[in-house]
């Protein structure tokens, strides 16, 4: 307590006590002299107590002032009060014990004169925490201060001194600078070229004009400049404060373009936006190009905002359409042939816990490599693979020595060895990080929607989020390799299994290219019945999968289930259960939660495309594809993981007006 606080408290308490004592004495004199004597003794005792306390507090304050003065290299104790910078002294509990005139005049107006806690003045932190963090900027009322802490030992405890430097003008200048920094946005209409075959020239011109009008109306709400730079591209130049408003609006132009109608018909057009920020305008343009590339790599129909260290995404709820052309595939095949031919050997690996698509794509890339006369090896840990049946089939077909473990691969690696990564483009998700780190040349072939932590040093990054599977992409590459790769029936079946897995037997993400790839493999001898047998399960596995499905509940059209503790092959069973849950009437997406070991909980997500499970899993730190994705959570139990999943669903698909509140059971 400060000395001034004590004086105010002393005056109030003394007045109250004297009034009570006089009353007691008057009454006591009338009825009992002994009561009067007791009242007088109590009054004297209280007076002595308050006097002793008065001098103790006065002495404590004087000592605190002396120590604080020495910290300023001041010569007299009065210098603290006259110090021009606001300052205060508090104890370890945050009780203000001393402050100077400058602090009083700066902060202590009539509304806060009785405030005794330091926390509102140091960013709502404890004194000890504030000191450990060092100097920090704190907003107090409408001003900004750099609060500098220090401490000293006093009477067996610790006291804290805080100095306040007014930096309001500097902070306002900084905020104004940030607000006025340049931002460049690149907008690309994703499907505008696809309307050419369906409409006459005059109608196509009207559609383009309508789309441009939607974009112009949207940009007209903001203080920015918009220019058309090509038939399908627009550029917006704005300032950071405009970007913040667009963020708050969640780039509503994405919805407007998606809902655009021509002659009462929804055309299904989509828009992709890349937003670049930076100090210089050239940095902004470069970042905008990278952000647009990221948005397109994730399937389009979304805005990607590139900041200094990360990306932020908006939208991404519509289905993708086929984009990669045969010309692009032919160019990729030519570049790939040159790289393989210049290598001494090729190592091929997929993602962690490789499935049929990853293994089948590796088999196809091995065939391409062998056709070019270069030895190739598939690097695989068979204990962590879901393609065991396909591996056994190929071994029975004479595949001995082509499948090796990571230690053998590392021993064979040289500076001329090429690494091909299939069915993933994330550096954090490759099956063997040590192999990737050792490789001097890397090629990536993948169909999953582009993630922020993609492999950036790949010599060839062949990426198509609109392909049904990586096996489909590899099959297309085969057609442009000279000499043409030869496939045995077993190899063709391994690749067809990859396509059937990711398309759910030609139901999901299936386009013309998918059937062409399947026909190509069928022509190489693939037997669909033999492929179907690769997915066979035991009676026990079917029983456990049924138990998982029967325990599911529905949350906002999503089926959510949890595996029982200690379930064997939980990862495989969860993926299969998630697939089967989609067959339940009214289910738009399915999620199966399981214990993946190492104190982590994993989620396997599936959909038929009505919901984008990729963006839901990305919210939880995972990723994948629109119809197939996954995430891994650390430090949570099953129930907590379920709660986080429901939170992610609500965040990415906000409730409509009047939608009933579902419970999380």
C-alpha positions as CSV (number, residue, x, y, z in Angstrom):
1,X,0.0,0.0,0.0
2,X,1.3,3.5,-0.9
3,X,1.6,6.1,1.8
4,X,-1.2,8.3,0.2
5,X,-3.5,5.3,0.2
6,X,-2.7,4.6,3.8
7,X,-3.5,8.3,4.7
8,X,-6.9,8.0,3.0
9,X,-7.7,4.7,4.7
10,X,-6.4,6.0,8.0
11,X,-8.7,9.0,7.9
12,X,-11.8,7.0,7.1
13,X,-11.1,4.3,9.6
14,X,-10.2,6.7,12.4
15,X,-13.3,8.8,11.9
16,X,-15.5,5.7,12.0
17,X,-13.8,4.4,15.1
18,X,-13.9,7.7,17.0
19,X,-17.6,8.0,16.3
20,X,-18.2,4.4,17.5
21,X,-16.0,4.9,20.6
22,X,-17.8,8.2,21.6
23,X,-21.1,6.4,21.3
24,X,-19.9,3.5,23.4
25,X,-18.4,5.8,26.1
26,X,-21.6,7.9,26.3
27,X,-23.7,4.8,26.8
28,X,-21.2,3.2,29.1
29,X,-20.9,6.2,31.4
30,X,-24.6,6.1,31.9
31,X,-24.7,2.4,32.7
32,X,-21.2,1.2,33.6
33,X,-17.8,3.0,34.3
34,X,-16.0,-0.3,33.6
35,X,-17.5,-0.3,30.0
36,X,-16.3,3.3,29.6
37,X,-12.8,2.3,30.7
38,X,-12.8,-0.7,28.2
39,X,-13.9,1.7,25.4
40,X,-11.2,4.1,26.2
41,X,-8.5,1.4,26.3
42,X,-9.7,0.1,22.9
43,X,-9.5,3.6,21.4
44,X,-6.0,4.2,22.7
45,X,-4.9,0.7,21.5
46,X,-6.3,1.4,18.0
47,X,-4.6,4.8,17.9
48,X,-1.2,3.2,18.9
49,X,-1.6,0.5,16.2
50,X,-2.4,3.0,13.5
51,X,0.4,5.2,14.5
52,X,3.0,2.4,14.5
53,X,1.6,1.3,11.1
54,X,1.8,4.8,9.8
55,X,5.5,5.0,10.6
56,X,6.2,1.5,9.2
57,X,4.5,2.4,5.9
58,X,6.2,5.7,5.8
59,X,9.6,4.1,6.4
60,X,8.9,1.4,3.8
61,X,7.9,4.0,1.2
62,X,11.1,6.1,2.0
63,X,13.3,3.0,1.5
64,X,11.5,2.1,-1.7
65,X,12.1,5.7,-3.0
66,X,15.7,5.5,-2.0
67,X,16.3,2.2,-3.9
68,X,14.3,3.5,-6.9
69,X,16.3,6.7,-6.9
70,X,19.6,4.8,-6.9
71,X,18.4,2.8,-9.9
72,X,18.2,6.2,-11.7
73,X,21.6,7.3,-10.4
74,X,19.9,10.1,-8.6
75,X,21.4,11.9,-5.6
76,X,18.3,12.5,-3.6
77,X,15.2,10.6,-2.6
78,X,12.9,13.2,-4.1
79,X,14.2,12.5,-7.6
80,X,11.7,9.6,-8.1
81,X,8.8,11.8,-7.7
82,X,10.3,14.4,-10.0
83,X,11.5,11.9,-12.7
84,X,9.9,13.0,-16.0
85,X,9.1,9.5,-17.1
86,X,6.0,7.7,-15.6
87,X,7.2,4.9,-13.3
88,X,5.8,2.7,-10.5
89,X,6.9,0.2,-7.9
90,X,4.8,-2.9,-7.1
91,X,5.3,-6.1,-5.1
92,X,5.2,-9.6,-6.4
93,X,1.4,-9.8,-6.2
94,X,1.1,-6.8,-8.5
95,X,0.0,-4.4,-5.7
96,X,1.2,-0.8,-6.6
97,X,3.2,0.5,-3.7
98,X,4.7,3.7,-5.2
99,X,4.3,5.8,-8.3
100,X,5.6,9.3,-9.2
101,X,3.9,12.5,-10.3
102,X,4.3,11.8,-14.0
103,X,2.6,8.4,-13.6
104,X,-0.3,10.0,-11.6
105,X,-0.9,12.8,-14.2
106,X,-0.6,10.4,-17.1
107,X,-2.8,7.6,-16.0
108,X,-4.6,8.3,-12.8
109,X,-7.7,10.2,-13.7
110,X,-10.8,10.2,-11.6
111,X,-12.1,6.9,-13.0
112,X,-9.0,4.9,-12.0
113,X,-7.7,6.8,-8.9
114,X,-8.4,3.8,-6.6
115,X,-6.8,1.3,-8.9
116,X,-4.2,-0.6,-6.9
117,X,-3.2,-3.4,-9.3
118,X,-0.3,-3.1,-11.8
119,X,-1.7,-5.6,-14.4
120,X,-3.8,-3.1,-16.4
121,X,-0.6,-1.1,-17.0
122,X,1.7,-3.9,-18.1
123,X,-0.4,-5.8,-20.5
124,X,-2.5,-7.9,-18.0
125,X,0.6,-10.0,-17.0
126,X,2.0,-10.8,-13.6
127,X,5.1,-8.7,-12.7
128,X,7.4,-11.7,-12.8
129,X,6.2,-12.7,-16.3
130,X,6.5,-9.1,-17.5
131,X,10.1,-9.0,-16.3
132,X,11.0,-12.3,-17.9
133,X,9.6,-11.1,-21.2
134,X,11.6,-7.8,-21.1
135,X,10.5,-4.5,-22.6
136,X,7.2,-4.7,-24.5
137,X,4.7,-2.3,-26.1
138,X,1.5,-1.9,-24.2
139,X,-1.6,0.0,-25.2
140,X,-3.1,2.0,-22.3
141,X,-6.3,3.9,-23.2
142,X,-5.6,5.4,-26.6
143,X,-1.8,5.6,-26.2
144,X,1.1,3.2,-26.6
145,X,4.0,2.8,-24.2
146,X,7.2,0.8,-24.1
147,X,7.1,-0.7,-20.6
148,X,10.6,-1.5,-19.3
149,X,10.8,-3.7,-16.2
150,X,13.5,-4.2,-13.6
151,X,13.5,-5.7,-10.0
152,X,15.3,-5.6,-6.7
153,X,15.3,-7.5,-3.4
154,X,13.5,-5.8,-0.5
155,X,12.9,-7.1,3.0
156,X,13.1,-10.7,1.9
157,X,10.8,-10.3,-1.1
158,X,11.0,-9.0,-4.6
159,X,9.9,-5.6,-5.8
160,X,9.4,-4.6,-9.4
161,X,9.9,-1.2,-11.1
162,X,8.2,-0.4,-14.4
163,X,9.2,2.6,-16.6
164,X,6.8,3.9,-19.3
165,X,8.1,5.5,-22.5
166,X,5.4,7.1,-24.6
167,X,5.8,5.9,-28.2
168,X,2.3,6.7,-29.4
169,X,3.4,8.8,-32.3
170,X,5.9,6.2,-33.5
171,X,3.3,3.4,-33.1
172,X,0.7,5.4,-35.0
173,X,3.2,6.0,-37.8
174,X,4.0,2.3,-37.9
175,X,0.3,1.3,-38.0
176,X,-0.2,3.9,-40.8
177,X,2.8,2.4,-42.7
178,X,1.4,-1.1,-42.3
179,X,-2.0,0.0,-43.4
180,X,-0.7,1.7,-46.5
181,X,1.7,-1.1,-47.6
182,X,1.0,-2.3,-51.2
183,X,-0.9,-5.5,-52.0
184,X,-1.2,-7.1,-55.4
185,X,-3.9,-9.6,-56.3
186,X,-4.1,-11.8,-59.3
187,X,-7.5,-13.2,-60.2
188,X,-8.0,-16.0,-62.8
189,X,-11.3,-17.4,-64.0
190,X,-10.7,-21.2,-63.9
191,X,-13.3,-22.5,-66.3
192,X,-14.0,-19.6,-68.7
193,X,-12.2,-21.4,-71.6
194,X,-14.4,-24.5,-71.2
195,X,-17.5,-22.7,-72.3
196,X,-16.3,-22.3,-75.8
197,X,-17.8,-25.5,-77.1
198,X,-21.2,-25.0,-75.6
199,X,-22.1,-21.4,-76.6
200,X,-22.0,-19.1,-79.7
201,X,-19.5,-16.3,-79.9
202,X,-22.0,-13.7,-78.9
203,X,-23.1,-15.8,-75.9
204,X,-19.5,-16.3,-74.8
205,X,-18.9,-12.6,-75.0
206,X,-22.0,-12.0,-72.9
207,X,-20.8,-14.5,-70.3
208,X,-17.3,-13.0,-70.1
209,X,-18.9,-9.6,-69.7
210,X,-21.1,-10.9,-66.9
211,X,-18.2,-12.4,-65.1
212,X,-16.2,-9.2,-65.4
213,X,-19.2,-7.2,-64.1
214,X,-19.4,-9.4,-61.0
215,X,-15.7,-8.8,-60.3
216,X,-16.0,-5.1,-61.0
217,X,-19.0,-4.8,-58.6
218,X,-17.0,-6.6,-55.9
219,X,-13.9,-4.5,-56.3
220,X,-16.0,-1.4,-56.5
221,X,-16.8,-1.8,-52.7
222,X,-13.1,-1.2,-51.9
223,X,-10.5,1.5,-52.5
224,X,-8.4,-0.3,-55.1
225,X,-7.5,-0.4,-58.8
226,X,-8.6,-3.3,-61.0
227,X,-7.3,-4.0,-64.5
228,X,-7.9,-6.9,-66.9
229,X,-4.5,-8.2,-68.1
230,X,-5.6,-11.1,-70.3
231,X,-8.7,-13.0,-71.3
232,X,-8.8,-14.9,-68.1
233,X,-6.7,-12.8,-65.7
234,X,-7.3,-9.6,-63.7
235,X,-4.9,-7.6,-61.5
236,X,-5.9,-5.6,-58.4
237,X,-3.6,-3.1,-56.7
238,X,-4.6,-2.0,-53.2
239,X,-3.3,-1.3,-49.7
240,X,-3.2,-3.6,-46.7
241,X,-6.3,-2.1,-45.1
242,X,-8.3,-3.1,-48.1
243,X,-6.9,-6.7,-47.8
244,X,-8.1,-6.8,-44.2
245,X,-11.6,-5.8,-45.3
246,X,-11.6,-8.5,-48.0
247,X,-10.4,-11.0,-45.4
248,X,-13.3,-10.1,-43.2
249,X,-15.6,-10.5,-46.2
250,X,-13.9,-13.9,-46.8
251,X,-13.5,-13.0,-50.5
252,X,-17.2,-13.2,-51.2
253,X,-16.5,-12.8,-55.0
254,X,-15.7,-16.6,-55.0
255,X,-19.3,-17.4,-54.1
256,X,-20.6,-14.8,-56.5
257,X,-18.7,-16.3,-59.5
258,X,-19.6,-19.9,-58.4
259,X,-23.3,-18.9,-58.4
260,X,-23.2,-16.9,-61.6
261,X,-26.1,-17.6,-64.0
262,X,-26.5,-17.1,-67.7
263,X,-30.1,-17.5,-69.0
264,X,-31.1,-18.9,-65.6
265,X,-28.5,-21.6,-65.8
266,X,-25.7,-21.9,-63.2
267,X,-22.5,-22.3,-65.3
268,X,-20.3,-23.7,-62.5
269,X,-17.5,-21.2,-63.2
270,X,-14.9,-20.7,-60.5
271,X,-12.3,-18.1,-59.6
272,X,-8.8,-18.4,-58.2
273,X,-7.1,-15.5,-56.4
274,X,-3.5,-15.1,-55.4
275,X,-2.7,-12.3,-53.0
276,X,0.9,-11.1,-52.5
277,X,2.1,-8.8,-49.8
278,X,5.5,-7.2,-49.2
279,X,7.5,-4.0,-48.8
280,X,8.2,-3.4,-52.5
281,X,5.7,-3.6,-55.3
282,X,7.9,-6.1,-57.1
283,X,7.9,-8.4,-54.0
284,X,4.1,-8.2,-54.0
285,X,3.8,-9.2,-57.6
286,X,6.2,-12.2,-57.1
287,X,4.3,-13.3,-54.0
288,X,0.9,-12.9,-55.9
289,X,2.2,-15.2,-58.7
290,X,3.3,-17.8,-56.1
291,X,0.0,-17.5,-54.2
292,X,-2.0,-18.0,-57.4
293,X,0.0,-21.0,-58.3
294,X,-0.7,-22.4,-54.9
295,X,-4.5,-21.7,-55.3
296,X,-4.5,-23.4,-58.7
297,X,-2.4,-26.3,-57.3
298,X,-5.1,-26.9,-54.7
299,X,-7.8,-27.3,-57.3
300,X,-8.8,-23.6,-57.8
301,X,-12.0,-21.9,-56.5
302,X,-10.1,-20.3,-53.6
303,X,-8.0,-17.3,-52.5
304,X,-4.5,-17.9,-51.3
305,X,-3.0,-15.0,-49.3
306,X,0.8,-15.2,-49.1
307,X,2.4,-13.5,-46.1
308,X,6.1,-13.4,-45.2
309,X,6.1,-16.9,-43.6
310,X,2.9,-18.7,-44.5
311,X,-0.3,-18.9,-46.6
312,X,-3.9,-18.3,-45.6
313,X,-6.7,-19.9,-47.6
314,X,-10.3,-18.9,-48.3
315,X,-12.9,-20.9,-50.2
316,X,-12.1,-24.2,-52.0
317,X,-15.5,-25.8,-51.7
318,X,-16.3,-26.7,-55.3
319,X,-15.3,-29.8,-57.2
320,X,-12.2,-29.6,-59.5
321,X,-12.3,-30.2,-63.2
322,X,-9.7,-31.7,-65.5
323,X,-7.0,-29.1,-66.3
324,X,-3.7,-30.8,-67.2
325,X,-3.4,-31.2,-71.0
326,X,-1.7,-33.8,-73.1
327,X,0.9,-31.2,-74.1
328,X,1.8,-30.7,-70.4
329,X,2.1,-34.4,-69.9
330,X,4.3,-34.8,-72.9
331,X,6.6,-32.1,-71.8
332,X,6.8,-33.7,-68.3
333,X,7.6,-37.1,-69.9
334,X,10.3,-35.6,-72.0
335,X,12.0,-33.9,-69.1
336,X,11.6,-37.0,-66.9
337,X,13.3,-39.2,-69.6
338,X,16.3,-36.9,-69.8
339,X,16.7,-36.9,-66.0
340,X,16.4,-40.7,-65.7
341,X,18.8,-41.3,-68.6
342,X,21.4,-39.0,-66.9
343,X,21.2,-41.0,-63.6
344,X,23.2,-44.0,-62.5
345,X,20.1,-45.5,-60.8
346,X,16.6,-44.5,-59.6
347,X,15.1,-44.8,-56.1
348,X,11.3,-44.6,-55.9
349,X,9.3,-44.1,-52.7
350,X,5.8,-43.0,-51.7
351,X,4.2,-41.4,-48.7
352,X,4.3,-42.6,-45.1
353,X,2.2,-45.8,-44.8
354,X,2.0,-46.3,-48.6
355,X,-1.3,-47.5,-50.1
356,X,-2.1,-49.2,-53.4
357,X,-1.9,-45.9,-55.3
358,X,1.5,-45.0,-54.0
359,X,2.9,-48.6,-54.6
360,X,1.2,-48.9,-58.0
361,X,2.6,-45.5,-59.1
362,X,6.0,-46.7,-58.0
363,X,5.6,-49.9,-60.1
364,X,4.7,-47.8,-63.1
365,X,7.8,-45.5,-62.6
366,X,10.0,-48.6,-62.3
367,X,8.7,-49.8,-65.6
368,X,9.5,-46.4,-67.2
369,X,13.0,-46.4,-65.7
370,X,13.7,-49.9,-66.9
371,X,12.5,-49.0,-70.4
372,X,15.2,-46.3,-70.5
373,X,17.9,-48.8,-69.4
374,X,18.4,-47.5,-65.9
375,X,18.2,-49.7,-62.8
376,X,15.4,-48.8,-60.4
377,X,14.4,-49.8,-56.8
378,X,11.2,-49.3,-54.9
379,X,12.0,-48.3,-51.3
380,X,9.5,-49.8,-48.9
381,X,9.0,-50.9,-45.3
382,X,6.6,-53.8,-45.8
383,X,5.6,-53.7,-42.1
384,X,4.2,-50.1,-42.6
385,X,2.6,-50.7,-46.0
386,X,-1.1,-51.2,-47.0
387,X,-0.1,-52.7,-50.3
388,X,1.1,-56.1,-49.0
389,X,-1.2,-58.1,-51.3
390,X,0.2,-56.3,-54.4
391,X,3.8,-56.8,-53.1
392,X,3.2,-60.5,-52.8
393,X,1.6,-60.7,-56.2
394,X,4.6,-59.0,-57.8
395,X,7.1,-61.2,-56.0
396,X,5.2,-64.3,-57.3
397,X,5.6,-62.7,-60.7
398,X,9.4,-62.6,-60.4
399,X,10.0,-59.3,-58.8
400,X,13.0,-60.2,-56.7
401,X,15.5,-57.6,-55.7
402,X,13.5,-54.6,-56.9
403,X,11.9,-53.8,-53.5
404,X,14.5,-52.8,-50.9
405,X,14.5,-51.3,-47.4
406,X,15.8,-47.8,-46.6
407,X,19.2,-48.9,-45.4
408,X,19.9,-50.7,-48.6
409,X,18.8,-47.6,-50.6
410,X,21.0,-45.3,-48.6
411,X,24.0,-47.5,-49.2
412,X,23.3,-47.5,-53.0
413,X,22.7,-43.7,-53.2
414,X,25.3,-41.6,-55.1
415,X,25.4,-38.0,-56.3
416,X,24.0,-39.2,-59.6
417,X,21.1,-41.2,-58.1
418,X,17.6,-39.8,-58.9
419,X,14.9,-40.0,-56.3
420,X,11.3,-40.1,-57.5
421,X,8.6,-39.3,-54.9
422,X,5.1,-40.5,-55.8
423,X,1.6,-39.9,-54.3
424,X,2.8,-37.1,-52.0
425,X,4.4,-33.7,-52.5
426,X,4.8,-32.9,-48.8
427,X,8.4,-33.0,-47.5
428,X,7.0,-33.9,-44.0
429,X,5.0,-36.9,-45.4
430,X,7.6,-38.8,-47.5
431,X,8.1,-42.4,-46.3
432,X,11.8,-42.0,-45.6
433,X,12.9,-38.5,-44.8
434,X,16.6,-39.6,-44.6
435,X,16.4,-40.8,-48.2
436,X,14.9,-37.5,-49.4
437,X,17.6,-35.5,-47.5
438,X,20.4,-37.5,-49.1
439,X,19.1,-37.2,-52.6
440,X,20.8,-34.6,-54.8
441,X,18.0,-34.7,-57.5
442,X,14.3,-35.2,-56.8
443,X,11.2,-35.6,-59.0
444,X,7.7,-35.3,-57.5
445,X,4.6,-36.9,-59.1
446,X,1.3,-36.4,-57.2
447,X,-2.4,-35.7,-57.5
448,X,-3.2,-34.4,-54.0
449,X,-4.1,-30.7,-53.5
450,X,-1.1,-28.6,-53.0
451,X,0.1,-28.0,-49.5
452,X,2.2,-25.2,-48.0
453,X,5.1,-27.5,-47.1
454,X,5.5,-28.9,-50.6
455,X,8.9,-30.1,-51.9
456,X,10.4,-26.9,-53.2
457,X,13.7,-28.2,-54.6
458,X,12.2,-30.8,-57.0
459,X,13.7,-30.7,-60.5
460,X,10.4,-31.8,-61.9
461,X,7.2,-31.1,-60.0
462,X,4.5,-32.9,-61.9
463,X,1.3,-32.1,-60.0
464,X,-2.3,-32.4,-61.0
465,X,-4.9,-32.1,-58.3
466,X,-7.6,-33.0,-60.8
467,X,-6.3,-36.4,-61.6
468,X,-8.1,-39.3,-59.9
469,X,-4.9,-40.9,-58.7
470,X,-1.1,-40.9,-59.1
471,X,-1.4,-44.2,-61.0
472,X,-3.5,-42.4,-63.6
473,X,-0.8,-39.7,-64.0
474,X,2.0,-42.3,-64.4
475,X,-0.1,-44.3,-66.9
476,X,-0.4,-41.1,-69.0
477,X,3.3,-40.5,-68.8
478,X,4.0,-44.0,-70.1
479,X,2.4,-43.1,-73.4
480,X,5.0,-40.4,-74.1
481,X,8.1,-42.4,-73.1
482,X,10.3,-43.7,-75.9
483,X,11.0,-46.6,-76.0
484,X,7.6,-47.6,-74.7
485,X,7.7,-49.3,-71.3
486,X,6.5,-52.9,-71.1
487,X,4.1,-53.9,-68.4
488,X,3.4,-57.5,-67.2
489,X,-0.2,-58.3,-66.3
490,X,0.8,-58.3,-62.6
491,X,2.3,-54.8,-62.9
492,X,-0.7,-53.5,-64.7
493,X,-3.0,-54.9,-62.0
494,X,-0.9,-53.2,-59.3
495,X,-1.5,-49.9,-61.1
496,X,-5.2,-50.5,-61.8
497,X,-5.5,-51.3,-58.0
498,X,-4.2,-47.8,-57.3
499,X,-6.8,-46.2,-59.6
500,X,-9.6,-48.3,-58.1
501,X,-8.6,-47.5,-54.6
502,X,-8.6,-43.7,-55.0
503,X,-11.7,-43.6,-57.2
504,X,-13.6,-46.0,-55.0
505,X,-14.0,-48.3,-58.0
506,X,-14.6,-45.5,-60.5
507,X,-17.1,-43.6,-58.4
508,X,-15.1,-40.6,-57.1
509,X,-13.0,-38.1,-59.1
510,X,-13.5,-40.1,-62.2
511,X,-13.1,-38.4,-65.6
512,X,-12.4,-39.3,-69.2
513,X,-8.7,-39.6,-68.5
514,X,-9.4,-42.1,-65.7
515,X,-11.2,-44.5,-68.0
516,X,-8.6,-44.1,-70.7
517,X,-5.9,-45.0,-68.2
518,X,-7.9,-48.0,-67.0
519,X,-8.4,-49.1,-70.6
520,X,-4.7,-48.8,-71.2
521,X,-3.9,-51.0,-68.2
522,X,-6.6,-53.5,-69.2
523,X,-5.0,-53.7,-72.6
524,X,-1.7,-54.6,-70.8
525,X,-3.4,-57.7,-69.3
526,X,-4.9,-56.3,-66.0
527,X,-7.6,-58.6,-64.6
528,X,-10.3,-56.7,-62.7
529,X,-11.3,-59.8,-60.7
530,X,-7.6,-60.3,-59.6
531,X,-7.5,-56.6,-58.7
532,X,-10.6,-56.9,-56.7
533,X,-9.1,-59.8,-54.7
534,X,-6.2,-57.5,-53.7
535,X,-8.7,-55.7,-51.4
536,X,-10.1,-58.8,-49.8
537,X,-10.2,-58.9,-45.9
538,X,-10.4,-61.6,-43.3
539,X,-13.6,-62.4,-41.4
540,X,-12.1,-60.8,-38.3
541,X,-11.3,-57.6,-40.1
542,X,-14.8,-57.4,-41.4
543,X,-16.2,-57.9,-37.9
544,X,-14.0,-55.1,-36.5
545,X,-14.9,-52.7,-39.3
546,X,-18.6,-53.4,-38.6
547,X,-18.1,-52.5,-35.0
548,X,-16.5,-49.2,-35.9
549,X,-19.4,-48.4,-38.3
550,X,-22.1,-49.3,-35.8
551,X,-20.6,-46.9,-33.2
552,X,-20.8,-43.9,-35.6
553,X,-23.1,-40.9,-35.0
554,X,-24.2,-38.1,-37.3
555,X,-23.0,-34.5,-36.8
556,X,-24.3,-32.0,-39.4
557,X,-24.5,-34.6,-42.1
558,X,-21.1,-36.1,-41.2
559,X,-20.7,-39.6,-39.9
560,X,-18.1,-39.6,-37.1
561,X,-16.8,-42.8,-35.5
562,X,-14.1,-43.8,-33.1
563,X,-12.2,-47.1,-33.0
564,X,-12.0,-49.0,-29.7
565,X,-8.7,-48.7,-27.7
566,X,-6.1,-51.3,-28.7
567,X,-7.7,-52.1,-32.1
568,X,-5.2,-53.9,-34.4
569,X,-4.6,-52.5,-37.9
570,X,-6.6,-49.5,-36.8
571,X,-5.2,-47.3,-39.6
572,X,-6.4,-49.7,-42.4
573,X,-9.7,-50.5,-40.7
574,X,-10.4,-46.8,-40.1
575,X,-9.9,-46.0,-43.8
576,X,-12.2,-48.8,-44.9
577,X,-14.8,-47.9,-42.3
578,X,-14.7,-44.3,-43.5
579,X,-15.4,-45.5,-47.1
580,X,-18.3,-47.6,-46.0
581,X,-19.9,-44.9,-43.9
582,X,-20.4,-42.8,-47.1
583,X,-23.0,-45.4,-48.1
584,X,-25.2,-44.4,-45.2
585,X,-28.2,-42.3,-46.5
586,X,-27.8,-38.5,-45.9
587,X,-24.0,-38.7,-45.1
588,X,-22.0,-36.1,-46.9
589,X,-18.6,-36.9,-45.3
590,X,-17.3,-39.5,-43.0
591,X,-14.5,-39.3,-40.3
592,X,-13.0,-42.2,-38.3
593,X,-10.8,-41.4,-35.4
594,X,-8.2,-43.9,-34.2
595,X,-5.2,-44.1,-31.9
596,X,-2.1,-44.1,-34.2
597,X,0.4,-44.6,-31.4
598,X,3.2,-42.3,-30.2
599,X,0.7,-40.4,-28.1
600,X,-1.2,-39.2,-31.1
601,X,-4.7,-39.5,-32.5
602,X,-5.3,-39.7,-36.3
603,X,-8.4,-39.0,-38.4
604,X,-9.3,-40.7,-41.7
605,X,-11.7,-38.5,-43.7
606,X,-13.8,-39.4,-46.8
607,X,-16.5,-37.7,-48.9
608,X,-18.1,-38.0,-52.3
609,X,-17.2,-34.4,-53.1
610,X,-20.2,-32.6,-51.5
611,X,-17.9,-31.6,-48.7
612,X,-14.2,-30.8,-49.1
613,X,-12.6,-32.9,-46.4
614,X,-9.2,-31.6,-47.4
615,X,-9.8,-28.1,-46.0
616,X,-11.4,-29.6,-42.8
617,X,-8.2,-31.7,-42.3
618,X,-6.0,-28.8,-43.1
619,X,-7.7,-26.9,-40.2
620,X,-6.4,-29.6,-38.0
621,X,-2.9,-29.6,-39.4
622,X,-3.4,-32.4,-42.0
623,X,-4.2,-32.4,-45.7
624,X,-5.0,-34.6,-48.7
625,X,-7.6,-34.4,-51.4
626,X,-11.1,-33.2,-51.7
627,X,-12.6,-36.6,-51.2
628,X,-9.8,-38.3,-49.2
629,X,-7.8,-36.7,-46.5
630,X,-6.3,-37.2,-43.0
631,X,-4.9,-35.5,-40.0
632,X,-2.8,-36.3,-36.9
633,X,-3.3,-34.6,-33.5
634,X,-0.9,-34.8,-30.7
635,X,-1.5,-34.4,-27.0
636,X,-5.3,-35.2,-27.1
637,X,-7.6,-38.1,-26.4
638,X,-10.4,-39.5,-28.5
639,X,-13.1,-37.2,-27.1
640,X,-10.9,-34.1,-27.5
641,X,-10.1,-35.1,-31.0
642,X,-13.8,-35.4,-31.8
643,X,-14.5,-32.0,-30.3
644,X,-11.7,-30.5,-32.4
645,X,-13.1,-32.2,-35.5
646,X,-16.5,-30.8,-35.0
647,X,-15.0,-27.4,-34.4
648,X,-13.1,-27.7,-37.8
649,X,-16.4,-28.7,-39.6
650,X,-18.1,-25.6,-38.1
651,X,-15.2,-23.4,-39.0
652,X,-15.1,-24.4,-42.7
653,X,-18.8,-24.9,-43.1
654,X,-20.6,-22.3,-41.0
655,X,-24.1,-23.1,-39.9
656,X,-26.9,-21.7,-42.0
657,X,-29.6,-19.5,-40.5
658,X,-32.1,-21.7,-38.6
659,X,-29.9,-24.8,-38.7
660,X,-30.4,-26.9,-35.6
661,X,-27.5,-27.3,-33.1
662,X,-26.3,-30.9,-33.1
663,X,-24.7,-32.4,-30.0
664,X,-21.2,-33.8,-29.8
665,X,-21.8,-37.2,-28.3
